[in-house]
């Protein structure tokens, strides 16, 4: 059985804690490797290496740091197929979707090549008599990031690329369910010219995370994962004086107005609801058609389309729309929630419970499910299912439809399908959700905008990537300077003001 490693100071290092977790091939159900779970002592040693390496890296000029990112982009493109295959093997998503995972991270790396511009700072000449004032952005020191299983390439890059280009050392604690690609990314960063110790990968579970949270050296923590863990990491990190940003779970609503093109809406729901087996924080998991006629027609169109969905292993190539879910436990939880939906009175229009794939009976495949007549008290509505299960909530009016999205505790993404500009504009202005699509089902912002939800989908005040990332990974220092010719004689006892 293959043992994965940690990546410490530019080298693969075996775990010494004696604790491991299984890494599955979700398509077959086989355990394909063991992931070492770091002890506190192992994490502390890694933090010390990061702290030792960081000052020299922060002293490298921003243009040279950006050149490492340039080279890294070309290496990502060179190794795209290899990265996608490793990702699909542990996660289960299709190869094109895995390549998209790498590509969406790569785009943030490209954005980070603009670091010299982003880090330039502000200067005021003659802010007072003989006085100049300037602000600069300085690296925090050692930063850490804890990432989920569902985007093993994209989310680590969203964190480490801006952190590193700003002059920080970064410690990545990826999901113990999909550690291969994060380790490969660290190797590529070294090949791109990054000095040892600036990007390290520590595999582990709560013990490793707690070691990062309680370290006095770690200055900032980024987290992406489920909301209960996000709340814990945010509270603990803040209590320990760190800068923290945590991105949590989701329940994304798509409102379908009576004037929408229902074929377009149904196509969009198919990809956004079932793509990646629903294991996306920006998946649409609730469809809210407005009016009975819209709902009836939409359900009919969805059922026809769902019947054509092809579920299978990534190795089947273009013949597959989505793959298995990540573990047997994830599958069991999805099927448990489906059962609560039935018990609580929702109508299961498409039942994927008996889905079985010949030759892959032990894989973690879940057939597509479609619920109708879902209400806002049901568990399938209140909880994140994170599987190929689309819930339909029927609304009589636009106001009722928008209220569903407004009153749900999560606020990551949402979408509206309509041909009416006024309705779309009103929706975009009033909705209390961070990322909004107008006739766009998965409105993940591009690298130069920022990514983040509202409500229980986020803890902290700066978003991921875009200009916010440069703020999160730096501190502002403002210098007020004057030279002897500008200094008046005698002491000043009142607070200086600008008359
Ligand atoms: P998870 O919360 O189980 O794990 C995320 C990370 O936290 C992993 O690295 C894991 O090792 C660590 N972790 C788990 N339990 C911990 C504990 N008790 N203490 C400390 N650390 C712990 O999430 P997941 O199952 O890997 O990912 C799916 C979740 O992530 C979903 O809820 C999804 O919505 C969310 N997600 C959110 C976004 C976003 O941007 N908002 C993006 C992707 C995924």
Boltz pocket constraint, residues with backbone or C-beta under 6 A from the ligand:
constraints:
  - pocket:
      binder: B
      contacts: [[A, 146], [A, 147], [A, 148], [A, 149], [A, 150], [A, 151], [A, 173], [A, 174], [A, 175], [A, 176], [A, 204], [A, 205], [A, 206], [A, 209], [A, 210], [A, 224], [A, 225], [A, 226], [A, 227], [A, 229], [A, 230], [A, 247], [A, 248], [A, 249], [A, 250], [A, 280], [A, 281], [A, 384], [A, 386], [A, 412], [A, 453], [A, 457]]
      max_distance: 6.0
